[in-house]
Amino acid sequence: MQIQTAWASGSATESLVSQIAQQLACKSTPSALFVFFNVNHPAVALRNALKSHFNCPFMLASSCQGAFGNGYGEADAKADIVVMALFDEDGHIGIGHSPVDEQAVEQSARQATLNALTASDVPYESPALIWCAMPPGNEESLLKGIAAVVGPHIPVFGGSVADNSVSGGWYCGDSDDGGANTITVAVMYPSGTLGMSYSSGYHPTEHSCVVTEVANRTLLRLDGDSAAEVYNHLSGNIIEPFLQGGAILSCTTLAPLGRAIPSPTGTCEYLLSHPDSVTCEGGLSLFSRVGINTELVIMQGSIDSLVQRAEKVISNAISLLPENSTPAGVLLVYCAGCMFAVDEQIHQMQKLVSAQFPQLPVCGMYTFGEQGRFLDGTNRHGNLMISAVAFTQ
């Protein structure tokens, strides 16, 4: 497998795609493209421009305030459009989409997965990886729908598409169609091997609580008391001004709730949930589901750890490749909440990746939710997470 990345910024969508095509200068037709873009660019115009330059399937996913590109020229942490081109004559990639029916969410994911398998030309073989982009809100059910087709053991990575203002203006699709409420699935049978890492840059504190009442993605009571009151106390009163209700997304980015996931190595990995608001009744709204009787730990992060995390997660994914193999490229998912927290230091994050991997093609998106697999082999949806999938040549 060979991988190339290209990116461009500006206001004219068609012109940017032309620049990207020139950067790639493809001698052969790509097997597939992964395209991450700022929603300032209209998706239909972007799709049409891509189809005029590339005769191959592609995934189109919006990324908060731009996307990450490395491996061609001067790297960019927030380019308007970033494209990863995969060339794999000996492998197979199938990409499919489906509108998400709110009354049949799992079935929507099943259909997208079946469409992708059909497009792969090897629909009855198990893929090595599923990489997906999905709308925020029902990620856990969408993952169940994917598993209903391929089983629970195929690794599923990807992200929840994002806009620039959390207003629902995100987009997800493929070379045929798409929309705000669409799931897109890529089933991948690469000729080389894969290294995968799903992680966060946070550490557990000594403060914990148990979910005693929950409704969908809202914690109603923790340890038998008001969820907002308990979280506020355990986190050092960081949401004190909002206990009667209000948005707390920025207040809680460095102190999310974590669930310990035991790993085969004997250590614990942590799946994070990001509190985004306090309800008028004192509930705590999250961007992911947490079951009743779940023990939650107050996690602790720092700007430095988030800046350094992308390079570390990429390094970990590459370390999981076979010895003496050469990485061809990396698909990166970096939480938009983490990106907001580090602010202008996102460019320092990019410099760390470029310094460690100056010529490595990396294509990354900033997401409103992250999907991946821990060492225990279970695919999960989390918040404030970072993932990397490394491909070999």
N, C-alpha and C positions, 0 to 999 in steps of 0.2 A: 504494500500500500504506500502511496505517496500522498502528501497533504500540502496544500498551499493555503495561505490566508491573505486577504486583502481588505482594505477599508478606505473610507473616504468620508469627508464632512463638508457640509454646505447646504444650500437651500433647494437646489435643483435636483430632484430625484433621478431623472433620466441621465443627467450629466454625471452624477456620482456612480451610477451603475456602469457607465461607459469607462470611467476611471478604474473601477474595480476590474472590469474585463481586461483592460490594458495591463494592469498590475499582474493579473493571473497569467495572461499571455498563454493560454492553454494550447498545448501541442496535440492534445487528445481531449475527447469529451469527458468531463467529470462523471463519476458514478453518481454523485449526489452533491448538493450544496446545503450547508446550514447557514441561514441568513438571520442575523439579529439586527434590529433597527430601532431608531428613535421614532416614536409615533408622530413627530412633527412631519414625517414623510407619509403620504397616503399609501396604504397597503396595496390598493389595486394598481396604482401607477407603478409602484415598486415591482409587483409581480409581473406586470406587462413588460417592463424594462428588462427584468431578468430573463424572461422567456425569449425576448428578442436577441439576447446575447448567448444564452446557454440552453442547449438542447438536452436537458437532464432534469430529473426530479429534484425538488428542493423543499426544505422546511423553512417557513417564514414565521418568526416570533418576535414580538415587540419587547424591548428591553428599556428599563427606566433610565431616561436621560442619555441614552447612547449605549454603546457596547465596547467590549475590550478586544483589542487586536494586538498580536505580537507575532514576529517572525518575518515581517517584510518591512524594510526601511525603518523609520523611526516609529516605535510602538505608540499606541494611543489608548488611554484608559477610557475615553468617552467619545469614540467616533460615532457619527450618525448611522453609518451602515458598516457592518463587519460581515465578511463572507469567509467560510471555510469550505474549500473544494477538496473532495476526497476522490482519488483515482485508485481504483481497486479492481482490475480486470478479473482477478481470481476469486473475488468475494461477491457478496450480494447485499444490496440495501433496498428496502422497500419503504415507501413513505405513504401514509394514508391519513385522512382526517374524517371527522364526523361532527356535526353540530351536537351540542350537549342539550339533551332534553331534560329539563329540571324534574320531570316526573319519572324519568328512566335513566338516571345518570350512569349507572353501571353498564347498561346496555349500550349507551353512547360510546363508552370506552371500548367495549367489546367490538363494536362495529368499526371504529377507527383502527383497532389492532388487526381485525380481519382484512380490512382494506389494505393495510400495510403489508401483511403477509402475502396477499394476492399479488401485490406489485413487486414483491421480492423475487418472483419466479421460482422460489423454493418454499411454497406455502405450507408444506407438511413437515418441514424440518424446524427444530428448535433454534431460535436465534441465540447468538452469544450475548447480545445486549439489546435492550429496548431503551431508546432515548426519546423522551416525550416533552411536549410543551402543552400546557393546559391552562384554562382560565382559573383564577382564584375562586375559592369558595367550597368546592366539593372534591378536593384532591384525594381524600381517603377513599371515597366511593369510586373515583376514576381508577385508582390503583387496583381496587378489587375487580373492576371490570376487565382490566388488562390481564390480571392473574387468572380470571375465569377462562381466558383463551389459551394462555401459554403456561399456566401453572405458577406456583409461588416461588420457584427456584431460579427463574431467569432474572438477572439483575435489571432493575429499572432505574434509570437516572434521568434527570432533566429539571425543569423549573416551571413555575407558574408565571405566565406572561405578565408584563407590567406596562403601565403608562407613566406619565410624568407627575401625576397629581392625585393618584388613587381615586379617580373619578369614573372608572369603568371604560376608559378609552383604549384599552389594550387590544391586541390582535394576535391571532394564531391561525396558521393555515399552511397550505402546500401550493404546488404549482397549478392546482386546479381551482381552489376556492378556499375560503376561510371566513373568520369573523371574530367578534369579541367573545362569543360564547361557543368556542370550538376547541376540540382536542385534536392534536396532531401527533402521530406516532411514527417513529422510525425503527423498523426491525433491522438489525445489523448482523451480518455474517461475514466479518472481515477475514481476509486471508492471513493476517497477522494475529497477534495476541493482544490482550487488553490488560491495563492496570487501572483499578478504580478506587477512589477515596471519597468518603462522605464524612464531613467533620464540622466542628465549630471551633471558634477561637476563645471559648469560655471555660471557666473552671467552677466546680461546685463550691458553695459555701457550706457552713455548718447548719444553715437554716432550712427547714423543710416543713411540709404540711401535707395533709391528705385531702383529696377531693371527696366531699361528703354530699354534694348536690350539684348537678350539672344539667344544662339544657343545650343540646347541640354543641356550639363552640363557645358557650358562655358558662364560666364557673360561677355558680350561685353561692355556694358555701364551701369553705375550707376549714377543716377541723371543727365543723359545726357552727361556725360564725360567718359573718359577711365576708365574701371572698376578697373584696377590695380592702376591707379593714385588715384582714389577716396579711394579705400581700404587702400592704403599706407598712405594717409593723415589722414584718420579717425583712423587708428591703431597706429599712432605715428611713422610713417616712418619705420616700421619693415621690409618692403621688398624693401627699397630704392635701394640696389645694383642690384635688379633683374627686374627693370622696363622695360628693353629692352627684357626681356625673361629669363626664367630659372626655375628651381625647387625651390619651397618655402615651401615644406611640413613641415620641421622641424621648420621653422621660424613662421609659423602660427598656430601651435598646441595650443598655449595658447591664441590665439585671433581669433577664428573662427567666421563665420557669423551665426546668429541665427534668426529663425522665431518664433514670438510669437504665441502660440497656446492657446487661451482662454480656461479655464477649467470651469466646472460647479460650482466650489467653488468660482469663481470670480477672481482667480489669473491667471497668465500666466505661462505655461510651454514653454520651448524653444527647438525647433528642430534645430540641428546644421548641418552646411555644412562646410567641411574642404577644404580651397583653397590649391591646390597642385602644381600649376605652373602658370607662366605668359606666355602668348603667345607672339609671335613677334609683334602682332598688339595691344598689351596692354590689351588683355582679361585675365580673371581670371578663370582658370579651377578648377572645384570642383569635389568631389566624390559623388555628389547627384544633382538632378535636382531642379531648382528654377524657378518658373513661372514669366512672365513679370508682372510688377506693384506690385511685392511683396516687402514689407518693410523688410529690413534686419538690424539687430542690431549687432554692434561689441560686441562680448562676451569676457569675461575675466576669465581666469582660473589660477590656481596655482598648483605647484607640490603637496603641502600639501592637497589641495582639491581633487586631483585625487587619491592620496594614500588612503585617507579616504573614497572615494566614494563607493567602492565595499561593504564595511561593512555597509554603510548607505543604499544602495539600497537593499541589502539582508534583512536588518532589516525592511525596508519599506514593502517589499513583504511579510514577515512573519507577520507584523502587520495587513495586509489585510486578513489574514486567520480568520476563525470563532474563537470567544473567547473560550479559554480552549482547543483548538485543538493543536496537537503536530506535528511540521514540520517533514517530513520524509526525505527531501532533497531539493536541489536547483540546477537548471540549471542557470549558470551565463554567460553573454556575456560582455566582456570588450574590448573596442576599442584598436587595436594594436598601433594606434597613441598615445593614452594615455600611453600605456605600454612603448613605446619608450621614451616619455617625462619624465616619472618618473625614467627610467633607473634602476639602482640597487635598488632603493627604492620600486620596485615591490615586493621585499621580505618583506618589511615593510607592504605593503598592505596585503600580505598573513598572516602576524603575527597578524594584527588587526582582520581579519576575524576569524582566529583560536582562538584568545583570547576571542572573543565574542561568537563564536559558536564552541567550541572545538571538539564536537563529531558529528556535523552536516555534513552529506555527501554533498559536493559541488563539482560540475564538471563545469569547466569554460574554455571558449575558447577566444583567442585574435583574433579579426576580422578586416577586411578591410571595414566594414559597419555593421550597426546594425538595426534590424527591431523590432518594438514593438508598443505598444498602450498607448497613453496618457489617461487622465481622460475623454476626450471628446469622447472616444470610437472609434476613427479612427486609423487604422493601418498605420504606416508610416516607411519610410526608412530614416535614418540619419547617421551622422558621429560623432565620438568622444563621442558616447553615451555608457551607461552601462545599462544592463537589468538583472533582476532576476525573475525566476519563481519558487515559493515555492510550494511543494506538501505536503499534510497532510498524516499521517498514516491512 
